[in-house]
């Protein structure tokens, strides 16, 4: 009986963790897309330094999104 409760608790924790990480991943991907769109919209009007900073932000958001995806994948493999 105790084992069933542990499995249920672990399942709930997994679902909560997956949902949290999926939302974080989506948020980061939207932010990365926003940076890309900002550069596309401004085009040559955007100073080089701002374009570089925007690209770095985009890369950072993509990296964070991949971290969240990896956390979900690892959690799925454990279960």
QUIJOHU-V472265 format. One record per backbone hydrogen bond with DSSP energy under -0.5 kcal/mol. NH is the residue of the N-H (numbers start at 0). CO is the residue of the C=O. If there is no record, write none. Layout:
[[NH & CO] [NH & CO]]
This chain:
[[4 & 0] [5 & 1] [6 & 2] [7 & 3] [8 & 4] [9 & 5] [10 & 6] [11 & 7] [12 & 8] [13 & 9] [14 & 10] [15 & 11] [16 & 12] [17 & 13] [18 & 14] [19 & 15] [20 & 16] [21 & 17] [22 & 18] [23 & 19] [24 & 20] [25 & 21] [26 & 22] [27 & 23] [28 & 24] [29 & 25] [30 & 26] [31 & 27] [32 & 28] [33 & 29] [34 & 30] [35 & 31] [36 & 32] [37 & 33] [38 & 34] [39 & 35] [40 & 36] [41 & 37] [42 & 38] [44 & 41] [45 & 42] [50 & 46] [51 & 47] [52 & 48] [53 & 49] [54 & 50] [55 & 51] [56 & 52] [57 & 53] [58 & 54] [59 & 55] [60 & 56] [61 & 57] [62 & 58] [63 & 59] [64 & 60] [65 & 61] [66 & 62] [67 & 63] [68 & 64] [69 & 65] [70 & 66] [71 & 67] [72 & 68] [73 & 69] [74 & 70] [75 & 71] [76 & 72] [77 & 73] [78 & 74]]
